[in-house]
Amino acid sequence: MSNKNYIKLAKKSAAKQISELKKINKVFNSSFVKAVESIYKCRGKVICAGIGKSGLIARKVSATLSSVGISSFFLSPSEANHGDLGQIDRNDLLLVFSYSGNTTELTSILKYANRFNIKVIGVASKPDSTLIKASDIKILIPSVKEADPTGMVPTSSTSITLLLGDSLAVALMNKIKFSKERFKVFHPGGNIGQTLLLVKDIMVSGSKIPKVRITSNIKEASSKITKYKLGLAIVTKKNIVAGILTDGDARRSLRYNLKSQNLTKIMTPNPLFISENSTASKALAIMNRKKITSLLVTSEKDLNKKNKKLIGIVHIHSILRFGVK
């Protein structure tokens, strides 16, 4: 078979799945709304369950819910039959996936939930299936045509189930007013979290900023640099940034006994500023390009002003601590 035939088959399979996925709109009804509200109001954990391909979908949906701050974990119905039912608490909610709805391994977990009045959201394609009958909230996925040559291998069916799970998660994200800031809390080490990390999230601010008046002597300035451990001090004149004094500059001045030297002659004037809303990766790029280890931080509105209001300092160590590259 030629490469062109492989591509043709792949496109045909993709087109079939895309066509079948359009049936998802039938799912967005009152039951879907009830599912969103129930998950939102759940005082315990959202326990996602499923067997086989549906189990893989359940794992992914659980991971997505966890990533947006909704307490969730995956429970294998097979393992539940051998002792893991104890993981389910009365305040929890079961979100169970089974395209046929008649998977035998689900029986015990459904009986347990019904016995102890644990709410079940069932996702299946057959209205008369065991899962749908045992569910408090019944989400019926439309029957779809599989995209493989035999029409039997789970392809379109798993895609539409996953789409339903992601749609639930997105609806919940809107319900809980999920934001980039909250995403960073749950993804501090991931690529997305690093990309979203802003300067204001990692800058030193308030009383932690080492400041010295321009009238101070080099000994006072050096003491301030040592105390705050940022490798520099901000030199101010009438509460306006006049320059920065680095640890190296201060030590050289002390070495040459220039204790009475005016800070104006030692400091670096016109230091670089960055907006608090800039990304940490942008700050790192500037530091690397300018061969410096810190940037002064100001607000977005003051960035282009001559006299910028200092609101923080971002240090290269703070950026690298989060794994930003």
N, C-alpha and C positions, 0 to 999 in steps of 0.2 A: 504494500500500500504506500502510495507516495505521500510526501509531506503535505501536499495540497489537500489530499483527502482527509488527513488528520485534522487540519484546520477547518475544513468544511463540516466535519462531524462535530467538532467542538463548538462551532458557531451555531449549528443546528440544536445541539443540546442546551446551550446557553439561551437561545431564543425561546425554546420550549419552556424552560424554567421561568424566564422573565414573563412570558405570557401567563403561566399558571400562577405566578406570584400576585398578579393583579386581582386574583380572587380574594386576597387578604381583606379587602374592604368590607366583605360580608361579616367579618369578625367584629368590626368596630360598632358594637351595639350596647345595649344596657348591661349585658353581662361583662363586657370589657370594662365599662365604667365602674361596676361593682368590684371588679378585681383590683383596679387601681386604688379605689377608696379603701378596700380591705387591707391591701398591702401597706398603704400609707398609715392606717390606724393600728396596724399590728404592734402589740406591745412586746412581743418576743422576737423570734427569728423567723425569717422566711426560708423554709426548708424546701429546696428544689429536688425533685426525684424523677427517675426515669430509668428504663432498661435499654441496653443496646444503643442504637443511634439516638433515640430519644433521651437516653442518659447523658450522652455527650452534649446534646442541646441543653439539658437541664444544668449541667456543669457550667456551661458558658453563660447562661442566663444568671445563675447564682453569682458567678464571678463579676458580671456586669453590675448587678445590684450592689454587691459589696463595694465595688469601686466608686460608687456614687453615694456611699454612706448608709445604705440599707443593710442591716445585719442579716447575713444569709450564708448558708452552706449547702453543699450537695450531700444527699444521703442515698446510698445505693439500696434499693428495695431488697435485693438479695442479701446484703449484709444485715439489713434491718430484721430480716427473718431469723437471724442468728445472734440476736442480742443488742443490736444498735437502735432498737425502738426506744431505748431509754434516753436517747439524745433528744427526743421530742418532748417538749414541755407543753402544758395546757395553754400557755399564752402564745405559742408558735402558730404558724400558718403553713400549710402544705401546698406547694405549687407543683402539681404532678403532670408530666408530659408522657403521652403515649398515643401515637398516631392512630392505632387501631382501637385503643381504649380497653382492650381485652387481654393485656399481658398478664399472665398468671402470677408472676412474681409480685404484682401490685396488691394482690388480695389481702395479705396480712397487714400491710401498712395502712390500707384503706379501712379495714375492720377496726384497727387500733384507733385511728383518728375518729371514726364514727362513734366508737365506744366511749371515748373520753372527751367528746364534743370539741375536737380540734378542727378548725375550719379547713376545708379542702377546696382549692381551685383546680379543677380538672381541665386539661387541654387535650382534646381528642377529636377525631373526624366522624365518629359514629355515635349518633344520639342515643342509641339503645345499648351502648357499651357499658361494661362494668364500671369503668372510671367515671363516666358521665353520670350514671345513676347514683354513685356514691359521693358525688361532689356537691358542695353547697353552692358554688358558683360554677356554672357550666360554660366553658368556652369551646364552641364547635369550630374546628378548622375545616374549611371546604375540602372535599376530596379533590385531589389533583392527579394529573397524569405524570408518571415518572419520566425522566429524560434519558434513560438508558435504552439500548436496543431491545431489551426484553420487556421493558415497561414494568419491571418488578423491583429493581434495586432502588432503595431510598435515595432519591436525589431531590426532586421537586418537593417531596413531602417533608424532608428535613429542612430544606431552604425556607419553606413557608412557616414551619414551626419556629425556626430561629428568628424569622422576621417578626412573628407574633411576640416572642420574648423580648426582642429589642424594642418593639413598639410599646410594650408595657413599661420597660425601663425608661424610655424617653418621656412617656406620659407622667411617670413618677418624678422624673427629674424636674419637669415643669411644676409639678405639684409642690415639691419641697424647695423650689426656687434654687436649684443647683446652679453653681457658678464656677468660673475658672478658679477663683480663690479656694472654693471648697474642693475642687478637683486636685489642686496642688497639695492639700492636706493629706489626701489619700494616696497620692502618687509622688512623694518627695524624691524618690530615686529613679523613677522611670523617665524615658526620653521625653514623654509628653509633659510630665511634671517639671522637668528641667527646662524645657522650652518655654513653659508658662511662667517660670519663676521670675519675679520682678525684683528690681533693685530695692524697692521699699520693703520687700519681704526679708531681706538679709542685711540691710544697712544698720549701722550703729547710729543711735539717735539720742536726743535729749541730754541728760546729764553724763552720758557716756562719751560725748564728744570732747576731746582735749582742746581747750581754747586758752590762748594767752594774749594779753593785750600787747599792742605794738610797743608800749613803753616798758614792758618787762625786760629783764636782762637775760642773757643766754643761760645762766645757771638755773633760773626759775623755769625757763622754757624746757631745758633738758630734763629737769625733774618731772615736769608734766608729761613729757614724752615717755619717760620710763614708767610712770605710774599707770598710764592708760594702755600701754603695750600695743599701739597701732603703728608705731614707727614714725609718727609725725605729730605735730601740733598745728592747730589752725590759728594763725595770727590775725587778730581783729583790731579794727580801728573804729571806735564809736559803733560797736556791734555789727560792723560790716567787714566781710572777709577781705583782708589786705594781701594775704599770701599764706603759704604753708612752710613750715620749718621741719625738715626731715631729721631723723635721728643721726644720719651721717653728717649733715651740715652742723648740727649742734655739737657733736663729738669733736669734729675738726676744729671748731671754734674754741672749745675748751682746751684742746690739746695745745693750741697755739696761744693759750692764755688771753683770749679775747673776751673775758667775762663782761666787760663793759661795752662790748660791741653792740651797736644799734641793730635790732632785729631786721630792720629794713634792708641792711646791707648783706644779711645772711640768708634771709628767706627767699623762696621762689614766688614771685608775684604772678598774678593772673592764673591761678590754678585751674585745672580742668573740672568742669561740672557735668553732671549727667542728670537727666530727669528721673524722678522716683518711679515713674511708670515705664521706664525702659527695661528691657529684658536683661537678666543677669548675663546672658551670653553676649549681648552687645557691650556691656560694661567690660567683660573679660577681653573682648576683641580690641577695645580701645586701650586697655592696659598693656596688652601684648604689643600693640603697634607703637605706643608711646614709651614702652619700657618703664612703666611705673607700677606701683603696687596698690594704689588707692585712688579713688575719685570722690570728689565732693558731690553731694546730692542736693538738688533743689526741686521745687515743684515745677510742673509742666508750664504753668503760666509765667514763672519767673526765669525760665531757662534762657530766654533771649534778652533779658534785661541786663543793664550794666551792673547794677548792684543787686546781686542775687541773694535771696534769703537762704541761709544754710539750714537744712533740715536733717542732714545725716552724712555719714561717710561709709562708702562701700569698699571693703578690703578684699584683695584677691584670695586670701585664705578662706573667707566666708563663702566665696563663690565656689572654690574648689572643693570645699567640704560637702557641697551638694552634688558633686560629680558633674558640674557643668563644664562643657568642653567648647 
